[in-house]
Amino acid sequence: MSRRWSAAGLDPRDWTPRELRHSFVSLLSDSGMSLEQIADLCGHSGTTVTESVYRHQLRPVLLGGAVAMDRIFDAEA
């Protein structure tokens, strides 16, 4: 039996389409892409669904990680 692996050694069977879509939108948003462009890429007719359902998903996790890293590197300085 062969195993299929995707980028960075991730097993695609560990990700659902919903998780991939949320990650896609969150990463684009956090990289500075406009809400209108993201909505267009997702096939949304407007920005309401994009903002309320998808865009907020990853920011709290990234922010928490960034704060922790700041504490770690400040402590070592």
Secondary structure per residue as TSV (DSSP state, phi and psi in degrees):
chain	resnum	aa	ss	phi	psi
A	1	M	-	360.0	126.8
A	2	S	-	-92.9	149.2
A	3	R	-	-107.2	138.1
A	4	R	-	-102.9	130.4
A	5	W	-	-121.8	147.9
A	6	S	-	-106.5	-168.5
A	7	A	G	-53.3	146.2
A	8	A	G	59.5	23.7
A	9	G	G	73.5	16.6
A	10	L	-	-82.5	137.6
A	11	D	-	-86.3	116.9
A	12	P	G	-60.7	-20.0
A	13	R	G	-72.1	-13.3
A	14	D	G	-84.9	-6.4
A	15	W	-	-117.6	134.5
A	16	T	-	-92.1	158.2
A	17	P	H	-55.4	-37.1
A	18	R	H	-62.8	-45.7
A	19	E	H	-63.6	-40.0
A	20	L	H	-64.0	-42.4
A	21	R	H	-64.7	-44.4
A	22	H	H	-63.6	-42.0
A	23	S	H	-64.3	-42.6
A	24	F	H	-56.3	-51.0
A	25	V	H	-65.5	-43.4
A	26	S	H	-63.1	-44.5
A	27	L	H	-65.7	-40.9
A	28	L	H	-63.2	-42.6
A	29	S	H	-62.9	-46.8
A	30	D	H	-68.4	-20.3
A	31	S	T	-86.0	-3.5
A	32	G	T	102.7	3.0
A	33	M	-	-66.7	142.1
A	34	S	-	-68.1	150.9
A	35	L	H	-59.5	-37.2
A	36	E	H	-64.3	-41.8
A	37	Q	H	-66.3	-41.3
A	38	I	H	-64.5	-44.3
A	39	A	H	-59.9	-41.3
A	40	D	H	-63.5	-44.8
A	41	L	H	-60.9	-34.2
A	42	C	H	-83.9	-7.9
A	43	G	T	81.4	17.8
A	44	H	-	-81.3	143.9
A	45	S	S	-76.3	-18.4
A	46	G	S	-148.8	-170.0
A	47	T	S	-99.0	-6.5
A	48	T	H	-60.1	-51.4
A	49	V	H	-65.4	-41.9
A	50	T	I	-57.6	-45.7
A	51	E	I	-73.7	-45.8
A	52	S	I	-77.2	-31.4
A	53	V	I	-100.2	-43.1
A	54	Y	I	-102.7	-44.1
A	55	R	I	-62.6	-31.8
A	56	H	T	-81.6	-7.1
A	57	Q	S	-59.1	-48.9
A	58	L	S	-95.3	-24.3
A	59	R	H	-53.6	-47.3
A	60	P	H	-61.2	-37.0
A	61	V	H	-67.4	-46.2
A	62	L	H	-64.3	-41.0
A	63	L	H	-63.4	-44.2
A	64	G	H	-61.0	-41.6
A	65	G	H	-66.0	-39.5
A	66	A	H	-65.5	-41.0
A	67	V	H	-63.4	-43.7
A	68	A	H	-62.0	-43.3
A	69	M	H	-65.1	-38.8
A	70	D	H	-60.0	-43.0
A	71	R	H	-63.3	-42.5
A	72	I	H	-63.1	-48.3
A	73	F	H	-75.6	-29.2
A	74	D	H	-66.8	-36.5
A	75	A	H	-67.5	-29.8
A	76	E	H	-84.7	-15.6
A	77	A	-	-75.1	360.0
